Amino acid sequence: MTQSQESKQLERYLYFREALASGRTDIVYNSLVGSAFTVFPTGGGEHTLRQFLEECGRMRTAFSNLASALKIEEAISQDNKLAVVYWATLIHDGTLIDADGTEFPPTGRSVTLRGSDFVVFQFGKIVQIHPFIDRKALHAQLM
């Protein structure tokens, strides 16, 4: 894979993440994700794009600065795969409702979110994402 192809994958991923963080599901649906998109969340199982977008929506509700906070620590691309390690300093100014229904009312605290994504591309579009977020560390900061 050429440097240019690796750069395009990272650029497409960043655009995807920005669209998710800002709630631009039209961009996600229309131009970024292949028809066979699957999410493999932390803890196992398999989610649809709709479920993944719902989770992103819950994060946007809890952390209003999510769209501007993501910082890439490292990105490695090989063939049709991309691994990204990131962090974000977020302001907890809305209620976080976790996937299991646990609610964390707004604290106004600044919290650090660390995570990584493993992404698979096909024909230039994202078809799989394996997101890993350190939820225990995030929850500990909200208590």
N, CA, C and O atoms as CSV, one atom per row, in Angstrom:
chain,resi,resn,atom,element,x,y,z
A,1,MET,N,N,0.838,-1.177,0.000
A,1,MET,CA,C,0.000,0.000,0.000
A,1,MET,C,C,0.878,1.232,0.000
A,1,MET,O,O,1.871,1.303,0.723
A,2,THR,N,N,0.511,2.185,-0.802
A,2,THR,CA,C,1.301,3.411,-0.904
A,2,THR,C,C,0.960,4.360,0.238
A,2,THR,O,O,-0.071,4.230,0.898
A,3,GLN,N,N,1.849,5.309,0.445
A,3,GLN,CA,C,1.620,6.339,1.470
A,3,GLN,C,C,0.322,7.091,1.197
A,3,GLN,O,O,-0.411,7.440,2.122
A,4,SER,N,N,0.050,7.334,-0.069
A,4,SER,CA,C,-1.167,8.040,-0.461
A,4,SER,C,C,-2.427,7.252,-0.072
A,4,SER,O,O,-3.395,7.836,0.416
A,5,GLN,N,N,-2.417,5.938,-0.287
A,5,GLN,CA,C,-3.568,5.115,0.073
A,5,GLN,C,C,-3.760,5.088,1.586
A,5,GLN,O,O,-4.890,5.145,2.072
A,6,GLU,N,N,-2.651,5.000,2.335
A,6,GLU,CA,C,-2.738,5.029,3.798
A,6,GLU,C,C,-3.317,6.355,4.265
A,6,GLU,O,O,-4.156,6.386,5.165
A,7,SER,N,N,-2.873,7.448,3.659
A,7,SER,CA,C,-3.385,8.772,4.028
A,7,SER,C,C,-4.877,8.881,3.734
A,7,SER,O,O,-5.620,9.477,4.514
A,8,LYS,N,N,-5.316,8.312,2.620
A,8,LYS,CA,C,-6.740,8.356,2.278
A,8,LYS,C,C,-7.575,7.579,3.285
A,8,LYS,O,O,-8.670,8.009,3.645
A,9,GLN,N,N,-7.062,6.425,3.746
A,9,GLN,CA,C,-7.798,5.658,4.755
A,9,GLN,C,C,-7.925,6.462,6.046
A,9,GLN,O,O,-9.008,6.534,6.627
A,10,LEU,N,N,-6.838,7.059,6.491
A,10,LEU,CA,C,-6.885,7.853,7.719
A,10,LEU,C,C,-7.801,9.054,7.538
A,10,LEU,O,O,-8.571,9.383,8.439
A,11,GLU,N,N,-7.729,9.705,6.395
A,11,GLU,CA,C,-8.597,10.851,6.113
A,11,GLU,C,C,-10.072,10.430,6.138
A,11,GLU,O,O,-10.905,11.134,6.710
A,12,ARG,N,N,-10.392,9.312,5.534
A,12,ARG,CA,C,-11.775,8.822,5.507
A,12,ARG,C,C,-12.241,8.466,6.925
A,12,ARG,O,O,-13.379,8.754,7.295
A,13,TYR,N,N,-11.371,7.848,7.706
A,13,TYR,CA,C,-11.698,7.507,9.095
A,13,TYR,C,C,-11.982,8.774,9.901
A,13,TYR,O,O,-12.974,8.841,10.627
A,14,LEU,N,N,-11.110,9.781,9.773
A,14,LEU,CA,C,-11.298,11.026,10.530
A,14,LEU,C,C,-12.605,11.714,10.136
A,14,LEU,O,O,-13.308,12.262,10.986
A,15,TYR,N,N,-12.919,11.680,8.861
A,15,TYR,CA,C,-14.181,12.257,8.386
A,15,TYR,C,C,-15.367,11.482,8.973
A,15,TYR,O,O,-16.361,12.079,9.384
A,16,PHE,N,N,-15.256,10.166,9.009
A,16,PHE,CA,C,-16.268,9.296,9.605
A,16,PHE,C,C,-16.464,9.645,11.079
A,16,PHE,O,O,-17.597,9.821,11.528
A,17,ARG,N,N,-15.367,9.746,11.833
A,17,ARG,CA,C,-15.441,10.060,13.262
A,17,ARG,C,C,-16.037,11.452,13.484
A,17,ARG,O,O,-16.854,11.646,14.384
A,18,GLU,N,N,-15.629,12.405,12.669
A,18,GLU,CA,C,-16.168,13.764,12.784
A,18,GLU,C,C,-17.672,13.767,12.514
A,18,GLU,O,O,-18.431,14.431,13.221
A,19,ALA,N,N,-18.098,13.031,11.498
A,19,ALA,CA,C,-19.526,12.939,11.179
A,19,ALA,C,C,-20.293,12.307,12.335
A,19,ALA,O,O,-21.385,12.763,12.676
A,20,LEU,N,N,-19.733,11.265,12.939
A,20,LEU,CA,C,-20.382,10.621,14.088
A,20,LEU,C,C,-20.498,11.583,15.258
A,20,LEU,O,O,-21.559,11.711,15.870
A,21,ALA,N,N,-19.396,12.257,15.564
A,21,ALA,CA,C,-19.363,13.138,16.728
A,21,ALA,C,C,-20.272,14.346,16.576
A,21,ALA,O,O,-20.763,14.882,17.569
A,22,SER,N,N,-20.499,14.779,15.339
A,22,SER,CA,C,-21.355,15.947,15.129
A,22,SER,C,C,-22.791,15.578,14.765
A,22,SER,O,O,-23.621,16.454,14.523
A,23,GLY,N,N,-23.081,14.265,14.729
A,23,GLY,CA,C,-24.448,13.834,14.446
A,23,GLY,C,C,-24.825,13.852,12.984
A,23,GLY,O,O,-26.015,13.815,12.669
A,24,ARG,N,N,-23.868,13.907,12.074
A,24,ARG,CA,C,-24.129,13.953,10.635
A,24,ARG,C,C,-24.306,12.540,10.081
A,24,ARG,O,O,-23.470,12.044,9.325
A,25,THR,N,N,-25.399,11.909,10.467
A,25,THR,CA,C,-25.643,10.531,10.025
A,25,THR,C,C,-25.846,10.444,8.517
A,25,THR,O,O,-25.624,9.387,7.928
A,26,ASP,N,N,-26.266,11.542,7.882
A,26,ASP,CA,C,-26.424,11.522,6.429
A,26,ASP,C,C,-25.090,11.250,5.745
A,26,ASP,O,O,-25.037,10.523,4.754
A,27,ILE,N,N,-24.020,11.828,6.267
A,27,ILE,CA,C,-22.689,11.589,5.708
A,27,ILE,C,C,-22.285,10.137,5.937
A,27,ILE,O,O,-21.756,9.476,5.043
A,28,VAL,N,N,-22.544,9.653,7.148
A,28,VAL,CA,C,-22.182,8.268,7.466
A,28,VAL,C,C,-22.906,7.302,6.540
A,28,VAL,O,O,-22.288,6.404,5.969
A,29,TYR,N,N,-24.216,7.485,6.390
A,29,TYR,CA,C,-25.011,6.573,5.568
A,29,TYR,C,C,-24.674,6.680,4.082
A,29,TYR,O,O,-24.574,5.658,3.403
A,30,ASN,N,N,-24.499,7.876,3.575
A,30,ASN,CA,C,-24.415,8.076,2.131
A,30,ASN,C,C,-23.036,7.942,1.519
A,30,ASN,O,O,-22.917,7.538,0.363
A,31,SER,N,N,-22.007,8.266,2.251
A,31,SER,CA,C,-20.722,8.308,1.559
A,31,SER,C,C,-19.595,7.525,2.207
A,31,SER,O,O,-18.558,7.315,1.578
A,32,LEU,N,N,-19.769,7.093,3.434
A,32,LEU,CA,C,-18.635,6.482,4.104
A,32,LEU,C,C,-18.733,4.984,4.300
A,32,LEU,O,O,-17.728,4.282,4.186
A,33,VAL,N,N,-19.893,4.489,4.585
A,33,VAL,CA,C,-20.031,3.125,5.048
A,33,VAL,C,C,-20.544,2.226,3.943
A,33,VAL,O,O,-21.520,2.545,3.265
A,34,GLY,N,N,-19.878,1.103,3.770
A,34,GLY,CA,C,-20.346,0.117,2.806
A,34,GLY,C,C,-21.633,-0.531,3.276
A,34,GLY,O,O,-21.985,-0.440,4.452
A,35,SER,N,N,-22.327,-1.175,2.377
A,35,SER,CA,C,-23.625,-1.768,2.695
A,35,SER,C,C,-23.526,-2.891,3.724
A,35,SER,O,O,-24.518,-3.225,4.371
A,36,ALA,N,N,-22.353,-3.468,3.881
A,36,ALA,CA,C,-22.192,-4.585,4.812
A,36,ALA,C,C,-21.571,-4.144,6.133
A,36,ALA,O,O,-20.925,-4.947,6.806
A,37,PHE,N,N,-21.756,-2.889,6.515
A,37,PHE,CA,C,-21.129,-2.336,7.718
A,37,PHE,C,C,-21.539,-3.109,8.962
A,37,PHE,O,O,-22.720,-3.381,9.178
A,38,THR,N,N,-20.543,-3.462,9.783
A,38,THR,CA,C,-20.773,-4.170,11.037
A,38,THR,C,C,-19.880,-3.563,12.109
A,38,THR,O,O,-18.749,-3.162,11.837
A,39,VAL,N,N,-20.402,-3.501,13.331
A,39,VAL,CA,C,-19.641,-3.024,14.480
A,39,VAL,C,C,-19.466,-4.185,15.440
A,39,VAL,O,O,-20.416,-4.910,15.731
A,40,PHE,N,N,-18.259,-4.356,15.924
A,40,PHE,CA,C,-17.960,-5.386,16.905
A,40,PHE,C,C,-17.515,-4.691,18.186
A,40,PHE,O,O,-16.325,-4.436,18.368
A,41,PRO,N,N,-18.463,-4.378,19.082
A,41,PRO,CA,C,-18.139,-3.565,20.260
A,41,PRO,C,C,-17.354,-4.338,21.308
A,41,PRO,O,O,-17.305,-5.568,21.300
A,42,THR,N,N,-16.745,-3.584,22.205
A,42,THR,CA,C,-16.064,-4.171,23.349
A,42,THR,C,C,-17.040,-5.076,24.089
A,42,THR,O,O,-18.197,-4.708,24.290
A,43,GLY,N,N,-16.592,-6.233,24.488
A,43,GLY,CA,C,-17.446,-7.151,25.229
A,43,GLY,C,C,-18.099,-8.193,24.342
A,43,GLY,O,O,-18.817,-9.064,24.834
A,44,GLY,N,N,-17.862,-8.116,23.053
A,44,GLY,CA,C,-18.381,-9.143,22.157
A,44,GLY,C,C,-19.688,-8.751,21.502
A,44,GLY,O,O,-20.221,-7.666,21.733
A,45,GLY,N,N,-20.183,-9.638,20.695
A,45,GLY,CA,C,-21.424,-9.394,19.984
A,45,GLY,C,C,-21.178,-8.683,18.674
A,45,GLY,O,O,-20.042,-8.510,18.233
A,46,GLU,N,N,-22.266,-8.282,18.074
A,46,GLU,CA,C,-22.212,-7.617,16.785
A,46,GLU,C,C,-23.351,-6.605,16.743
A,46,GLU,O,O,-24.486,-6.931,17.091
A,47,HIS,N,N,-23.056,-5.392,16.324
A,47,HIS,CA,C,-24.064,-4.342,16.254
A,47,HIS,C,C,-24.270,-3.887,14.818
A,47,HIS,O,O,-23.378,-3.989,13.976
A,48,THR,N,N,-25.450,-3.392,14.569
A,48,THR,CA,C,-25.741,-2.793,13.272
A,48,THR,C,C,-25.278,-1.334,13.290
A,48,THR,O,O,-24.924,-0.796,14.339
A,49,LEU,N,N,-25.287,-0.722,12.139
A,49,LEU,CA,C,-24.943,0.698,12.056
A,49,LEU,C,C,-25.905,1.525,12.900
A,49,LEU,O,O,-25.480,2.467,13.569
A,50,ARG,N,N,-27.189,1.192,12.883
A,50,ARG,CA,C,-28.183,1.939,13.667
A,50,ARG,C,C,-27.838,1.898,15.161
A,50,ARG,O,O,-27.891,2.926,15.836
A,51,GLN,N,N,-27.484,0.712,15.682
A,51,GLN,CA,C,-27.130,0.590,17.091
A,51,GLN,C,C,-25.872,1.407,17.417
A,51,GLN,O,O,-25.782,2.041,18.469
A,52,PHE,N,N,-24.916,1.378,16.503
A,52,PHE,CA,C,-23.684,2.134,16.689
A,52,PHE,C,C,-23.973,3.636,16.715
A,52,PHE,O,O,-23.415,4.365,17.536
A,53,LEU,N,N,-24.838,4.092,15.824
A,53,LEU,CA,C,-25.198,5.512,15.784
A,53,LEU,C,C,-25.936,5.924,17.054
A,53,LEU,O,O,-25.755,7.041,17.538
A,54,GLU,N,N,-26.767,5.033,17.598
A,54,GLU,CA,C,-27.456,5.320,18.859
A,54,GLU,C,C,-26.449,5.508,19.989
A,54,GLU,O,O,-26.583,6.429,20.795
A,55,GLU,N,N,-25.446,4.641,20.050
A,55,GLU,CA,C,-24.402,4.762,21.071
A,55,GLU,C,C,-23.653,6.082,20.917
A,55,GLU,O,O,-23.376,6.757,21.909
A,56,CYS,N,N,-23.326,6.450,19.692
A,56,CYS,CA,C,-22.648,7.727,19.446
A,56,CYS,C,C,-23.525,8.895,19.872
A,56,CYS,O,O,-23.025,9.890,20.397
A,57,GLY,N,N,-24.824,8.780,19.651
A,57,GLY,CA,C,-25.766,9.809,20.076
A,57,GLY,C,C,-25.789,9.978,21.584
A,57,GLY,O,O,-25.856,11.100,22.086
A,58,ARG,N,N,-25.734,8.863,22.310
A,58,ARG,CA,C,-25.686,8.932,23.780
A,58,ARG,C,C,-24.414,9.640,24.245
A,58,ARG,O,O,-24.445,10.405,25.209
A,59,MET,N,N,-23.307,9.387,23.567
A,59,MET,CA,C,-22.051,10.050,23.933
A,59,MET,C,C,-22.126,11.557,23.630
A,59,MET,O,O,-21.648,12.371,24.420
A,60,ARG,N,N,-22.723,11.925,22.488
A,60,ARG,CA,C,-22.871,13.353,22.146
A,60,ARG,C,C,-23.726,14.067,23.174
A,60,ARG,O,O,-23.441,15.210,23.530
A,61,THR,N,N,-24.780,13.403,23.660
A,61,THR,CA,C,-25.655,13.996,24.659
A,61,THR,C,C,-24.909,14.265,25.958
A,61,THR,O,O,-25.120,15.296,26.596
A,62,ALA,N,N,-24.048,13.349,26.347
A,62,ALA,CA,C,-23.335,13.458,27.618
A,62,ALA,C,C,-22.139,14.406,27.554
A,62,ALA,O,O,-21.778,15.031,28.551
A,63,PHE,N,N,-21.533,14.506,26.379
A,63,PHE,CA,C,-20.299,15.289,26.230
A,63,PHE,C,C,-20.434,16.210,25.018
A,63,PHE,O,O,-20.169,15.800,23.887
A,64,SER,N,N,-20.842,17.446,25.257
A,64,SER,CA,C,-21.149,18.354,24.147
A,64,SER,C,C,-19.927,18.748,23.328
A,64,SER,O,O,-20.075,19.196,22.191
A,65,ASN,N,N,-18.729,18.593,23.872
A,65,ASN,CA,C,-17.523,18.962,23.124
A,65,ASN,C,C,-16.912,17.770,22.384
A,65,ASN,O,O,-15.771,17.849,21.929
A,66,LEU,N,N,-17.647,16.684,22.260
A,66,LEU,CA,C,-17.131,15.465,21.637
A,66,LEU,C,C,-16.604,15.702,20.227
A,66,LEU,O,O,-15.570,15.148,19.854
A,67,ALA,N,N,-17.293,16.509,19.447
A,67,ALA,CA,C,-16.907,16.718,18.043
A,67,ALA,C,C,-15.532,17.366,17.897
A,67,ALA,O,O,-14.844,17.135,16.903
A,68,SER,N,N,-15.130,18.167,18.867
A,68,SER,CA,C,-13.853,18.881,18.737
A,68,SER,C,C,-12.740,18.307,19.608
A,68,SER,O,O,-11.624,18.826,19.591
A,69,ALA,N,N,-13.014,17.257,20.364
A,69,ALA,CA,C,-12.064,16.811,21.378
A,69,ALA,C,C,-11.156,15.657,20.968
A,69,ALA,O,O,-10.135,15.439,21.620
A,70,LEU,N,N,-11.478,14.922,19.934
A,70,LEU,CA,C,-10.723,13.715,19.575
A,70,LEU,C,C,-9.304,14.048,19.119
A,70,LEU,O,O,-9.102,14.878,18.233
A,71,LYS,N,N,-8.338,13.394,19.734
A,71,LYS,CA,C,-6.927,13.575,19.382
A,71,LYS,C,C,-6.353,12.199,19.020
A,71,LYS,O,O,-6.438,11.253,19.803
A,72,ILE,N,N,-5.778,12.108,17.839
A,72,ILE,CA,C,-5.184,10.858,17.391
A,72,ILE,C,C,-3.789,10.733,17.993
A,72,ILE,O,O,-2.950,11.618,17.831
A,73,GLU,N,N,-3.555,9.635,18.683
A,73,GLU,CA,C,-2.247,9.370,19.276
A,73,GLU,C,C,-1.365,8.596,18.298
A,73,GLU,O,O,-0.172,8.871,18.169
A,74,GLU,N,N,-1.971,7.622,17.610
A,74,GLU,CA,C,-1.213,6.818,16.655
A,74,GLU,C,C,-2.171,6.181,15.667
A,74,GLU,O,O,-3.299,5.830,16.016
A,75,ALA,N,N,-1.714,6.036,14.432
A,75,ALA,CA,C,-2.499,5.360,13.395
A,75,ALA,C,C,-1.563,4.497,12.566
A,75,ALA,O,O,-0.499,4.943,12.136
A,76,ILE,N,N,-1.973,3.262,12.352
A,76,ILE,CA,C,-1.185,2.318,11.558
A,76,ILE,C,C,-2.098,1.709,10.512
A,76,ILE,O,O,-3.180,1.215,10.827
A,77,SER,N,N,-1.650,1.748,9.263
A,77,SER,CA,C,-2.448,1.244,8.156
A,77,SER,C,C,-1.694,0.122,7.451
A,77,SER,O,O,-0.490,0.218,7.210
A,78,GLN,N,N,-2.422,-0.942,7.126
A,78,GLN,CA,C,-1.838,-2.035,6.351
A,78,GLN,C,C,-2.934,-2.640,5.485
A,78,GLN,O,O,-3.992,-3.030,5.979
A,79,ASP,N,N,-2.666,-2.710,4.196
A,79,ASP,CA,C,-3.635,-3.236,3.230
A,79,ASP,C,C,-4.956,-2.491,3.390
A,79,ASP,O,O,-5.000,-1.272,3.226
A,80,ASN,N,N,-6.030,-3.207,3.708
A,80,ASN,CA,C,-7.341,-2.571,3.826
A,80,ASN,C,C,-7.745,-2.333,5.287
A,80,ASN,O,O,-8.925,-2.166,5.596
A,81,LYS,N,N,-6.747,-2.319,6.179
A,81,LYS,CA,C,-7.035,-2.171,7.610
A,81,LYS,C,C,-6.334,-0.943,8.176
A,81,LYS,O,O,-5.267,-0.539,7.712
A,82,LEU,N,N,-6.965,-0.362,9.190
A,82,LEU,CA,C,-6.428,0.807,9.865
A,82,LEU,C,C,-6.643,0.633,11.362
A,82,LEU,O,O,-7.745,0.310,11.805
A,83,ALA,N,N,-5.589,0.848,12.138
A,83,ALA,CA,C,-5.688,0.828,13.601
A,83,ALA,C,C,-5.407,2.239,14.104
A,83,ALA,O,O,-4.417,2.857,13.713
A,84,VAL,N,N,-6.277,2.746,14.971
A,84,VAL,CA,C,-6.150,4.110,15.475
A,84,VAL,C,C,-6.274,4.096,16.996
A,84,VAL,O,O,-7.208,3.513,17.548
A,85,VAL,N,N,-5.328,4.738,17.662
A,85,VAL,CA,C,-5.384,4.930,19.113
A,85,VAL,C,C,-5.658,6.406,19.335
A,85,VAL,O,O,-4.995,7.259,18.744
A,86,TYR,N,N,-6.639,6.715,20.189
A,86,TYR,CA,C,-7.034,8.113,20.386
A,86,TYR,C,C,-7.341,8.388,21.847
A,86,TYR,O,O,-7.453,7.472,22.662
A,87,TRP,N,N,-7.472,9.658,22.156
A,87,TRP,CA,C,-7.922,10.110,23.463
A,87,TRP,C,C,-8.680,11.414,23.278
A,87,TRP,O,O,-8.573,12.075,22.246
A,88,ALA,N,N,-9.436,11.761,24.284
A,88,ALA,CA,C,-10.187,13.016,24.248
A,88,ALA,C,C,-10.406,13.496,25.672
A,88,ALA,O,O,-10.658,12.701,26.577
A,89,THR,N,N,-10.306,14.795,25.858
A,89,THR,CA,C,-10.686,15.409,27.131
A,89,THR,C,C,-12.079,15.983,26.923
A,89,THR,O,O,-12.282,16.894,26.120
A,90,LEU,N,N,-13.035,15.428,27.664
A,90,LEU,CA,C,-14.440,15.756,27.466
A,90,LEU,C,C,-15.030,16.447,28.687
A,90,LEU,O,O,-14.586,16.225,29.814
A,91,ILE,N,N,-16.026,17.279,28.456
A,91,ILE,CA,C,-16.766,17.922,29.542
A,91,ILE,C,C,-18.093,17.180,29.701
A,91,ILE,O,O,-18.897,17.109,28.771
A,92,HIS,N,N,-18.304,16.633,30.886
A,92,HIS,CA,C,-19.520,15.855,31.156
A,92,HIS,C,C,-20.652,16.812,31.546
A,92,HIS,O,O,-20.886,17.072,32.726
A,93,ASP,N,N,-21.340,17.322,30.535
A,93,ASP,CA,C,-22.379,18.322,30.770
A,93,ASP,C,C,-23.783,17.844,30.395
A,93,ASP,O,O,-24.712,18.647,30.306
A,94,GLY,N,N,-23.932,16.553,30.180
A,94,GLY,CA,C,-25.244,15.961,29.898
A,94,GLY,C,C,-25.295,14.574,30.517
A,94,GLY,O,O,-24.263,14.024,30.904
A,95,THR,N,N,-26.477,14.014,30.610
A,95,THR,CA,C,-26.621,12.685,31.193
A,95,THR,C,C,-26.087,11.626,30.231
A,95,THR,O,O,-26.462,11.581,29.060
A,96,LEU,N,N,-25.204,10.778,30.753
A,96,LEU,CA,C,-24.706,9.644,29.974
A,96,LEU,C,C,-25.562,8.439,30.323
A,96,LEU,O,O,-25.648,8.038,31.483
A,97,ILE,N,N,-26.190,7.869,29.313
A,97,ILE,CA,C,-26.944,6.627,29.504
A,97,ILE,C,C,-26.151,5.547,28.790
A,97,ILE,O,O,-26.075,5.513,27.562
A,98,ASP,N,N,-25.562,4.665,29.587
A,98,ASP,CA,C,-24.733,3.609,29.021
A,98,ASP,C,C,-25.616,2.576,28.320
A,98,ASP,O,O,-26.832,2.548,28.512
A,99,ALA,N,N,-24.991,1.739,27.515
A,99,ALA,CA,C,-25.720,0.729,26.737
A,99,ALA,C,C,-26.547,-0.192,27.626
A,99,ALA,O,O,-27.574,-0.713,27.191
A,100,ASP,N,N,-26.111,-0.398,28.870
A,100,ASP,CA,C,-26.855,-1.271,29.785
A,100,ASP,C,C,-27.944,-0.531,30.563
A,100,ASP,O,O,-28.615,-1.122,31.409
A,101,GLY,N,N,-28.122,0.771,30.274
A,101,GLY,CA,C,-29.161,1.565,30.926
A,101,GLY,C,C,-28.693,2.342,32.139
A,101,GLY,O,O,-29.459,3.137,32.684
A,102,THR,N,N,-27.452,2.138,32.582
A,102,THR,CA,C,-26.920,2.879,33.721
A,102,THR,C,C,-26.832,4.355,33.368
A,102,THR,O,O,-26.325,4.717,32.307
A,103,GLU,N,N,-27.333,5.212,34.266
A,103,GLU,CA,C,-27.320,6.655,34.019
A,103,GLU,C,C,-26.279,7.351,34.886
A,103,GLU,O,O,-26.135,7.064,36.074
A,104,PHE,N,N,-25.562,8.271,34.260
A,104,PHE,CA,C,-24.587,9.113,34.942
A,104,PHE,C,C,-25.011,10.552,34.723
A,104,PHE,O,O,-24.783,11.103,33.646
A,105,PRO,N,N,-25.639,11.187,35.748
A,105,PRO,CA,C,-26.079,12.574,35.588
A,105,PRO,C,C,-24.886,13.499,35.366
A,105,PRO,O,O,-23.765,13.161,35.748
A,106,PRO,N,N,-25.114,14.670,34.750
A,106,PRO,CA,C,-24.012,15.589,34.468
A,106,PRO,C,C,-23.269,15.993,35.734
A,106,PRO,O,O,-23.880,16.286,36.762
A,107,THR,N,N,-21.941,16.004,35.645
A,107,THR,CA,C,-21.106,16.401,36.782
A,107,THR,C,C,-20.380,17.718,36.521
A,107,THR,O,O,-19.920,18.368,37.460
A,108,GLY,N,N,-20.274,18.119,35.246
A,108,GLY,CA,C,-19.497,19.297,34.895
A,108,GLY,C,C,-17.996,19.037,34.892
A,108,GLY,O,O,-17.204,19.936,34.610
A,109,ARG,N,N,-17.609,17.802,35.205
A,109,ARG,CA,C,-16.194,17.451,35.262
A,109,ARG,C,C,-15.578,17.303,33.875
A,109,ARG,O,O,-16.248,17.005,32.886
A,110,SER,N,N,-14.294,17.523,33.859
A,110,SER,CA,C,-13.491,17.228,32.678
A,110,SER,C,C,-12.983,15.797,32.854
A,110,SER,O,O,-12.371,15.467,33.870
A,111,VAL,N,N,-13.242,14.957,31.860
A,111,VAL,CA,C,-12.840,13.552,31.933
A,111,VAL,C,C,-12.014,13.193,30.703
A,111,VAL,O,O,-12.144,13.813,29.647
A,112,THR,N,N,-11.172,12.189,30.857
A,112,THR,CA,C,-10.349,11.721,29.743
A,112,THR,C,C,-10.884,10.389,29.250
A,112,THR,O,O,-11.052,9.446,30.024
A,113,LEU,N,N,-11.143,10.323,27.979
A,113,LEU,CA,C,-11.603,9.103,27.321
A,113,LEU,C,C,-10.454,8.576,26.483
A,113,LEU,O,O,-9.875,9.311,25.682
A,114,ARG,N,N,-10.123,7.314,26.661
A,114,ARG,CA,C,-9.089,6.674,25.846
A,114,ARG,C,C,-9.737,5.523,25.093
A,114,ARG,O,O,-10.600,4.819,25.617
A,115,GLY,N,N,-9.300,5.350,23.845
A,115,GLY,CA,C,-9.862,4.264,23.065
A,115,GLY,C,C,-9.045,3.953,21.834
A,115,GLY,O,O,-8.036,4.595,21.546
A,116,SER,N,N,-9.506,2.956,21.125
A,116,SER,CA,C,-8.882,2.593,19.861
A,116,SER,C,C,-9.952,2.019,18.945
A,116,SER,O,O,-10.957,1.470,19.397
A,117,ASP,N,N,-9.715,2.157,17.675
A,117,ASP,CA,C,-10.606,1.602,16.662
A,117,ASP,C,C,-9.778,0.789,15.686
A,117,ASP,O,O,-8.695,1.203,15.271
A,118,PHE,N,N,-10.294,-0.357,15.330
A,118,PHE,CA,C,-9.710,-1.160,14.268
A,118,PHE,C,C,-10.741,-1.170,13.146
A,118,PHE,O,O,-11.875,-1.611,13.331
A,119,VAL,N,N,-10.331,-0.677,11.981
A,119,VAL,CA,C,-11.256,-0.397,10.892
A,119,VAL,C,C,-10.874,-1.222,9.662
A,119,VAL,O,O,-9.695,-1.375,9.343
A,120,VAL,N,N,-11.896,-1.751,8.977
A,120,VAL,CA,C,-11.686,-2.490,7.734
A,120,VAL,C,C,-12.378,-1.733,6.605
A,120,VAL,O,O,-13.533,-1.326,6.730
A,121,PHE,N,N,-11.655,-1.552,5.500
A,121,PHE,CA,C,-12.164,-0.852,4.324
A,121,PHE,C,C,-12.397,-1.849,3.190
A,121,PHE,O,O,-11.701,-2.857,3.068
A,122,GLN,N,N,-13.381,-1.540,2.379
A,122,GLN,CA,C,-13.613,-2.298,1.150
A,122,GLN,C,C,-14.094,-1.310,0.092
A,122,GLN,O,O,-15.067,-0.588,0.308
A,123,PHE,N,N,-13.425,-1.279,-1.029
A,123,PHE,CA,C,-13.737,-0.348,-2.114
A,123,PHE,C,C,-13.753,1.097,-1.612
A,123,PHE,O,O,-14.569,1.910,-2.047
A,124,GLY,N,N,-12.838,1.402,-0.689
A,124,GLY,CA,C,-12.703,2.767,-0.196
A,124,GLY,C,C,-13.695,3.174,0.877
A,124,GLY,O,O,-13.683,4.321,1.326
A,125,LYS,N,N,-14.554,2.255,1.295
A,125,LYS,CA,C,-15.542,2.579,2.330
A,125,LYS,C,C,-15.309,1.715,3.562
A,125,LYS,O,O,-14.786,0.604,3.474
A,126,ILE,N,N,-15.703,2.245,4.699
A,126,ILE,CA,C,-15.581,1.504,5.950
A,126,ILE,C,C,-16.687,0.449,5.988
A,126,ILE,O,O,-17.866,0.766,5.831
A,127,VAL,N,N,-16.293,-0.805,6.197
A,127,VAL,CA,C,-17.284,-1.884,6.269
A,127,VAL,C,C,-17.325,-2.553,7.641
A,127,VAL,O,O,-18.303,-3.220,7.976
A,128,GLN,N,N,-16.272,-2.378,8.431
A,128,GLN,CA,C,-16.255,-2.904,9.793
A,128,GLN,C,C,-15.516,-1.926,10.681
A,128,GLN,O,O,-14.574,-1.255,10.259
A,129,ILE,N,N,-15.970,-1.863,11.930
A,129,ILE,CA,C,-15.221,-1.106,12.934
A,129,ILE,C,C,-15.291,-1.889,14.239
A,129,ILE,O,O,-16.349,-2.364,14.652
A,130,HIS,N,N,-14.140,-2.006,14.865
A,130,HIS,CA,C,-14.023,-2.671,16.161
A,130,HIS,C,C,-13.598,-1.600,17.158
A,130,HIS,O,O,-12.403,-1.364,17.333
A,131,PRO,N,N,-14.566,-0.937,17.824
A,131,PRO,CA,C,-14.211,0.139,18.758
A,131,PRO,C,C,-13.936,-0.406,20.166
A,131,PRO,O,O,-14.648,-1.283,20.656
A,132,PHE,N,N,-12.920,0.115,20.786
A,132,PHE,CA,C,-12.587,-0.246,22.162
A,132,PHE,C,C,-12.453,1.038,22.961
A,132,PHE,O,O,-11.608,1.881,22.658
A,133,ILE,N,N,-13.291,1.187,23.988
A,133,ILE,CA,C,-13.243,2.355,24.869
A,133,ILE,C,C,-13.039,1.844,26.286
A,133,ILE,O,O,-13.633,0.839,26.678
A,134,ASP,N,N,-12.205,2.527,27.052
A,134,ASP,CA,C,-11.978,2.145,28.444
A,134,ASP,C,C,-13.144,2.671,29.289
A,134,ASP,O,O,-13.044,3.713,29.936
A,135,ARG,N,N,-14.237,1.928,29.264
A,135,ARG,CA,C,-15.456,2.357,29.970
A,135,ARG,C,C,-15.273,2.391,31.487
A,135,ARG,O,O,-15.802,3.283,32.149
A,136,LYS,N,N,-14.544,1.448,32.035
A,136,LYS,CA,C,-14.340,1.443,33.486
A,136,LYS,C,C,-13.649,2.726,33.951
A,136,LYS,O,O,-14.041,3.328,34.951
A,137,ALA,N,N,-12.620,3.130,33.214
A,137,ALA,CA,C,-11.918,4.370,33.572
A,137,ALA,C,C,-12.832,5.581,33.402
A,137,ALA,O,O,-12.800,6.501,34.219
A,138,LEU,N,N,-13.647,5.585,32.342
A,138,LEU,CA,C,-14.580,6.673,32.128
A,138,LEU,C,C,-15.602,6.733,33.250
A,138,LEU,O,O,-15.858,7.805,33.799
A,139,HIS,N,N,-16.188,5.595,33.596
A,139,HIS,CA,C,-17.191,5.552,34.666
A,139,HIS,C,C,-16.601,6.004,35.999
A,139,HIS,O,O,-17.253,6.722,36.757
A,140,ALA,N,N,-15.363,5.582,36.286
A,140,ALA,CA,C,-14.717,5.975,37.543
A,140,ALA,C,C,-14.578,7.497,37.644
A,140,ALA,O,O,-14.693,8.062,38.732
A,141,GLN,N,N,-14.334,8.154,36.518
A,141,GLN,CA,C,-14.190,9.610,36.518
A,141,GLN,C,C,-15.543,10.324,36.696
A,141,GLN,O,O,-15.588,11.494,37.078
A,142,LEU,N,N,-16.627,9.616,36.418
A,142,LEU,CA,C,-17.963,10.222,36.516
A,142,LEU,C,C,-18.600,10.014,37.891
A,142,LEU,O,O,-19.651,10.588,38.178
A,143,MET,N,N,-17.982,9.210,38.727
A,143,MET,CA,C,-18.564,8.920,40.045
A,143,MET,C,C,-18.031,9.853,41.095
A,143,MET,O,O,-18.413,9.752,42.261
